[in-house]
């Protein structure tokens, strides 16, 4: 069981916060009584001036807190009312490439481009998959032009930072200003309304990087809001059937503590391996993971002073399976599993559905190496390893979930 494996109603930190707030109200009230009695002589006059300053500061602080709370609650209410978001991931650097710029239908009009990571020799410089600089991706992959073409067809693209293989920028770029600049560079270049942080493997266990990342993202989100271009932020994290890992909950907490307005937490319902009990299907493992994460997120937000109802928490959860063969060869996510996950998401009011990846949503050509068949070292990057026809996972997972997606920066999602 993780730190958030059970339920909890309150904690000492919350009680302490209430006590501080009461003390501030009492100070303000006492100061107002003093001011009504008129100017004071001698040293008392100076003390009165200090009290007026304290009263003003308290009133302003309480006003800011109240305004922030009202905006946050309004944002969550909007999330519950919004339509659902479906968007498949696109592995940008794999060849042959996926033509996301010419979507076949509504279910393919919102995509998550993966992954922007740190340049090995220059850790504060963003790069696509450690293979292409942003300029190289424009010149050799036509990436900038393809994003513009997708938008001309009514679609939109967001970008995912991190992934399992390379270093996410915050892991190796230790200068706060340079890290903020790196994130800003990507957001501005692709005119992004939403970003995704896929934090796993070594990037997930580096908790110092979690704090660094959260602070940079919070600063960037504030910048975008002030410029009238709000930025949505999703965290994508690994799960087991028991929910988020301890490092995962810490990563969520770091974002909230830094002041990031999270659109939600996207669960990687894949690669369970030994955490999946004997006889437990991929679908059942995924449903268990989502249910456990729902409880964990409820408690995390409660401890942060934000009590959310069940529907609101479901609206802040995303689900991302890996189509077909997973990297763990015993884990195969079939179309039946996809249908079960889809139906669960609709019934619970989950806010986002994605999958890895659009590149893989087709049967494998003859002779393609496959871990499950014992002819390769892992799942293929370009096909699912199953007999499911092309586009089957998009249709099964995405039907009824097209929603505003990445095109709406305030979107958090609800399927009700």
VODO-866209 format. One line per field, with one value per residue (C-alpha): x negated, y negated, z; residue number from 1; residue in three letters. Coordinates in steps of 0.2 Angstrom, whole numbers, plus 2048, in hexadecimal, padded with zeros to 3 digits. Last residue first. Layout:
east: c(X ...);
north: c(Y ...);
up: c(Z ...);
n: c(NUM ...);
res: c(ALA ...);
***
This chain:
east: c(86A 859 850 841 833 834 82E 822 82F 828 81F 82F 840 849 845 84B 85A 850 83D 838 840 83E 82C 828 82F 826 81D 825 822 818 80C 7F9 7FF 7F5 7E7 7DD 7DD 7DD 7CD 7BE 7C3 7C8 7CF 7E1 7E5 7D5 7DA 7CE 7D9 7D7 7E8 7EF 7F5 808 80C 80E 7FB 7F7 807 7FF 7FF 810 81B 82B 82F 83C 842 855 856 862 859 848 84E 856 845 83B 846 845 832 831 83C 831 822 814 807 7FC 7F1 7E5 7E1 7DE 7F0 7F8 809 80C 803 810 812 820 823 829 82E 841 840 83B 84A 856 850 852 842 83B 82D 822 813 816 827 81F 813 822 82D 81E 81A 82D 82E 81D 824 833 828 81C 82A 832 821 81E 82F 82C 81B 822 81F 81D 80D 80B 805 7F6 7EB 7EB 7F7 7F0 800 80D 802 80D 810 811 81B 81D 810 810 7FE 7FC 7EB 7F4 800 7F1 7E7 7F6 7F8 7E6 7E7 7F6 7EC 7DD 7E8 7EF 800 80E 80E 811 800 7FE 7F2 7F4 7FA 7FC 807 805 810 809 812 80E 814 802 804 80B 7FB 7EF 7F8 7F8 7E5 7E2 7EC 7E3 7D2 7D6 7DE 7CE 7C2 7CD 7CE 7BB 7B7 7C3 7B8 7C2 7CD 7C0 7B7 7C6 7D5 7DB 7E5 7E9 7F6 7F9 808 80C 7FC 7F7 7EA 7DB 7E2 7E5 7D4 7CA 7D4 7CF 7BD 7BD 7C5 7B7 7AA 7B1 7B1 79F 79F 7A2 79F 7AF 7BA 7B7 7BE 7AF 7B2 7BA 7CA 7D3 7CF 7D8 7E9 7EE 800 807 817 824 830 828 81D 817 810 808 7FF 7F9 7F3 7E9 7E0 7DC 7D5 7CB 7BA 7BB 7C7 7C0 7AF 7B4 7BB 7AB 7AE 7A7 7A9 7BB 7BF 7B4 7B5 7A5 7A1 797 78B 780 78F 79C 7AB 7BC 7CB 7D4 7E2 7EF 800 80E 81F 827 826 837 83F 83B 82D 821 814 806 805 7FD 7F3 7E0 7D8 7CD 7CE 7CA 7DB 7E3 7F5 800 812 81E 830 837 848 854 854 860 855 846 850 854 841 83D 84A 843 831 838 841 832 827 833 835 822 81F 82C 825 814 81A 824 815 809 815 818 805 802 810 808 7F7 7FF 807 7F7 7F0 7FE 7FC 7EA 7F1 804 811 81C 82E 838 83E 82C 82A 83A 834 823 82C 836 827 81D 82C 82E 81B 81C 82B 821 812 81D 825 814 80F 81F 81A 808 80E 818 82A 836 82B 82D 821 813 80C 7FB 7FA 800);
north: c(7BE 7C2 7B4 7AA 79F 792 781 781 786 78C 79A 7A4 79C 7AC 7BC 7C7 7D0 7DD 7DB 7EC 7F7 7EC 7E8 7FA 800 7F4 801 813 81C 82C 828 823 811 809 7FB 7FB 80E 815 81C 826 82F 840 849 847 83B 832 82E 82B 826 834 831 820 81C 818 806 7F9 7F9 7E7 7E0 7E6 7E8 7E3 7D5 7D2 7C3 7BD 7CD 7CC 7DC 7E5 7DE 7E3 7F5 7F7 7F2 7FD 80C 808 807 817 81F 817 81F 819 826 827 837 82F 821 813 814 81D 816 803 7FC 7F5 7E3 7DE 7CC 7C6 7B4 7B7 7C6 7BA 7AE 7BD 7C2 7B2 7A7 7A1 794 791 799 7A8 7A9 7A8 7B7 7C1 7C0 7C4 7D4 7D9 7D7 7DF 7EF 7EF 7EC 7FA 806 802 805 815 81B 817 81F 82F 835 848 847 836 827 81F 82C 824 814 80D 802 7F7 7E7 7DC 7CA 7BE 7AE 79C 798 786 785 77B 783 78D 794 79A 7A1 7AB 7B3 7B8 7BF 7C9 7D0 7D4 7DE 7E8 7E4 7F1 802 80B 803 7F1 7E7 7D4 7C7 7B6 7AA 797 78A 77A 769 75D 74C 746 746 758 75E 756 75E 76F 76D 769 778 783 77D 780 792 797 792 79B 7AB 7A9 7AA 7B9 7C3 7D4 7CF 7CA 7DA 7E4 7D9 7C7 7C4 7B1 7AB 79A 790 781 782 775 781 776 76D 77D 784 775 772 783 780 76E 775 781 774 769 777 77D 790 796 7A9 7B0 7A1 7A3 7B5 7C1 7CE 7E0 7E0 7D0 7BE 7AF 7B1 7A5 79F 79F 798 79D 792 797 787 78C 79C 792 787 796 79E 78E 78D 7A0 7A1 7B0 7AB 798 795 7A3 79D 78C 793 79D 7AF 7BF 7BD 7C3 7B1 7A5 797 78F 78E 79E 799 7A8 7B5 7A9 7AA 7B1 7AD 7BD 7C0 7B6 7B7 7B7 7AF 7B1 7C4 7C8 7BB 7C4 7C9 7BC 7B5 7AE 7BE 7C6 7D3 7D5 7E4 7E2 7DD 7CB 7C4 7D3 7CC 7CE 7D0 7C2 7C4 7B6 7B6 7A8 79A 798 7A1 796 786 78A 78D 77D 774 77C 776 764 763 76A 75D 74F 754 756 745 73D 745 73E 72D 72C 733 726 718 71D 71E 70D 706 70E 707 6F6 6F9 6FD 6ED 6E4 6ED 6E7 6D5 6D3 6DE 6D9 6DE 6EB 6F4 6F8 703 70D 710 716 722 729 72B 734 740 744 748 753 75D 75F 766 772 779 77C 786 791 794 799 7A4 7AF 7B2 7BF 7CD 7DC 7EA 7EE 7DC 7DF 7EE 800);
up: c(7A5 79E 7A7 7A2 7A8 79A 79E 78F 783 773 77C 77E 779 77A 76F 77D 775 76C 772 779 76C 75D 761 765 755 74A 73F 742 753 74F 75D 75E 75F 751 74E 75E 760 772 778 776 766 75E 76E 768 776 774 762 753 743 736 72E 731 743 745 747 755 759 752 75B 76B 77A 77F 785 78F 799 7A5 7AD 7B0 7BA 7AD 79E 7A5 7A9 798 790 79B 797 784 785 78E 780 773 77B 787 788 797 798 78C 798 78B 788 779 773 776 785 791 796 7A2 7A8 7B9 7BD 7B9 7C5 7D2 7CF 7CF 7E0 7E9 7EC 7FC 7F9 808 801 80C 804 7F3 7F7 7FF 7EF 7E4 7EE 7ED 7DA 7D8 7E0 7D4 7C5 7CA 7CD 7BC 7B4 7BC 7B7 7A5 7A5 7AC 7BD 7BD 7C8 7CF 7C4 7CE 7C6 7B5 7B5 7A4 7A1 7A9 7A8 7B2 7AD 7BC 7B9 7B3 7C0 7C6 7CB 7DB 7E1 7EE 7E1 7D6 7E4 7EA 7D9 7D9 7EA 7E5 7D7 7E2 7EE 7DF 7D8 7D8 7E0 7CF 7CB 7C4 7BA 7B9 7AC 7B4 7AA 7A8 79F 79A 79A 78C 792 795 7A8 7A7 79C 7A9 7B7 7AF 7AB 7BE 7C3 7B7 7BD 7CF 7CC 7C2 7CF 7DD 7D2 7CE 7E1 7E1 7D5 7D5 7C7 7BB 7BD 7B7 7B4 7B2 7A2 7A4 798 792 78C 782 778 76C 764 766 776 780 77B 77F 78F 795 792 799 7AA 7AB 7A7 7B5 7C1 7BE 7C1 7B0 7B2 7B9 7B5 7A2 7A2 79F 792 791 79B 795 799 792 789 77C 777 765 75E 752 747 736 736 747 740 732 73F 749 739 734 745 744 732 738 731 731 740 74A 747 74E 75D 75F 75A 761 774 772 76B 774 781 786 799 799 78C 787 78A 783 78F 78A 77F 77C 775 76C 774 767 765 753 753 75A 750 740 734 73B 72E 739 743 735 73F 73B 734 73E 751 755 759 763 762 771 76F 774 77C 786 78F 78E 79B 7AA 7B7 7B1 7B2 7C4 7C7 7C0 7CA 7DA 7D5 7D1 7E2 7EC 7E4 7E7 7F9 7FC 7F4 7FE 80E 80A 806 817 821 819 81C 82E 831 829 834 844 83F 83E 84F 857 850 858 869 86A 86C 86B 863 854 855 85E 84E 849 859 855 843 84A 856 847 83C 84A 84D 83A 83A 849 841 831 83B 844 834 82D 83C 83B 828 82D 83B 82F 829 822 81D 811 80D 801 801 807 7FC 800);
n: c(416 415 414 413 412 411 410 409 408 407 406 405 404 403 402 401 400 399 398 397 396 395 394 393 392 391 390 389 388 387 386 385 384 383 382 381 380 379 378 377 376 375 374 373 372 371 370 369 368 367 366 365 364 363 362 361 360 359 358 357 356 355 354 353 352 351 350 349 348 347 346 345 344 343 342 341 340 339 338 337 336 335 334 333 332 331 330 329 328 327 326 325 324 323 322 321 320 319 318 317 316 315 314 313 312 311 310 309 308 307 306 305 304 303 302 301 300 299 298 297 296 295 294 293 292 291 290 289 288 287 286 285 284 283 282 281 280 279 278 277 276 275 274 273 272 271 270 269 268 267 266 265 264 263 262 261 260 259 258 257 256 255 254 253 252 251 250 249 248 247 246 245 244 243 242 241 240 239 238 237 236 235 234 233 232 231 230 229 228 227 226 225 224 223 222 221 220 219 218 217 216 215 214 213 212 211 210 209 208 207 206 205 204 203 202 201 200 199 198 197 196 195 194 193 192 191 190 189 188 187 186 185 184 183 182 181 180 179 178 177 176 175 174 173 172 171 170 169 168 167 166 165 164 163 162 161 160 159 158 157 156 155 154 153 152 151 150 149 148 147 146 145 144 143 142 141 140 139 138 137 136 135 134 133 132 131 130 129 128 127 126 125 124 123 122 121 120 119 118 117 116 115 114 113 112 111 110 109 108 107 106 105 104 103 102 101 100 99 98 97 96 95 94 93 92 91 90 89 88 87 86 85 84 83 82 81 80 79 78 77 76 75 74 73 72 71 70 69 68 67 66 65 64 63 62 61 60 59 58 57 56 55 54 53 52 51 50 49 48 47 46 45 44 43 42 41 40 39 38 37 36 35 34 33 32 31 30 29 28 27 26 25 24 23 22 21 20 19 18 17 16 15 14 13 12 11 10 9 8 7 6 5 4 3 2 1);
res: c(UNK UNK UNK UNK UNK UNK UNK UNK UNK UNK UNK UNK UNK UNK UNK UNK UNK UNK UNK UNK UNK UNK UNK UNK UNK UNK UNK UNK UNK UNK UNK UNK UNK UNK UNK UNK UNK UNK UNK UNK UNK UNK UNK UNK UNK UNK UNK UNK UNK UNK UNK UNK UNK UNK UNK UNK UNK UNK UNK UNK UNK UNK UNK UNK UNK UNK UNK UNK UNK UNK UNK UNK UNK UNK UNK UNK UNK UNK UNK UNK UNK UNK UNK UNK UNK UNK UNK UNK UNK UNK UNK UNK UNK UNK UNK UNK UNK UNK UNK UNK UNK UNK UNK UNK UNK UNK UNK UNK UNK UNK UNK UNK UNK UNK UNK UNK UNK UNK UNK UNK UNK UNK UNK UNK UNK UNK UNK UNK UNK UNK UNK UNK UNK UNK UNK UNK UNK UNK UNK UNK UNK UNK UNK UNK UNK UNK UNK UNK UNK UNK UNK UNK UNK UNK UNK UNK UNK UNK UNK UNK UNK UNK UNK UNK UNK UNK UNK UNK UNK UNK UNK UNK UNK UNK UNK UNK UNK UNK UNK UNK UNK UNK UNK UNK UNK UNK UNK UNK UNK UNK UNK UNK UNK UNK UNK UNK UNK UNK UNK UNK UNK UNK UNK UNK UNK UNK UNK UNK UNK UNK UNK UNK UNK UNK UNK UNK UNK UNK UNK UNK UNK UNK UNK UNK UNK UNK UNK UNK UNK UNK UNK UNK UNK UNK UNK UNK UNK UNK UNK UNK UNK UNK UNK UNK UNK UNK UNK UNK UNK UNK UNK UNK UNK UNK UNK UNK UNK UNK UNK UNK UNK UNK UNK UNK UNK UNK UNK UNK UNK UNK UNK UNK UNK UNK UNK UNK UNK UNK UNK UNK UNK UNK UNK UNK UNK UNK UNK UNK UNK UNK UNK UNK UNK UNK UNK UNK UNK UNK UNK UNK UNK UNK UNK UNK UNK UNK UNK UNK UNK UNK UNK UNK UNK UNK UNK UNK UNK UNK UNK UNK UNK UNK UNK UNK UNK UNK UNK UNK UNK UNK UNK UNK UNK UNK UNK UNK UNK UNK UNK UNK UNK UNK UNK UNK UNK UNK UNK UNK UNK UNK UNK UNK UNK UNK UNK UNK UNK UNK UNK UNK UNK UNK UNK UNK UNK UNK UNK UNK UNK UNK UNK UNK UNK UNK UNK UNK UNK UNK UNK UNK UNK UNK UNK UNK UNK UNK UNK UNK UNK UNK UNK UNK UNK UNK UNK UNK UNK UNK UNK UNK UNK UNK UNK UNK UNK UNK UNK UNK UNK UNK UNK UNK UNK UNK UNK UNK);
***
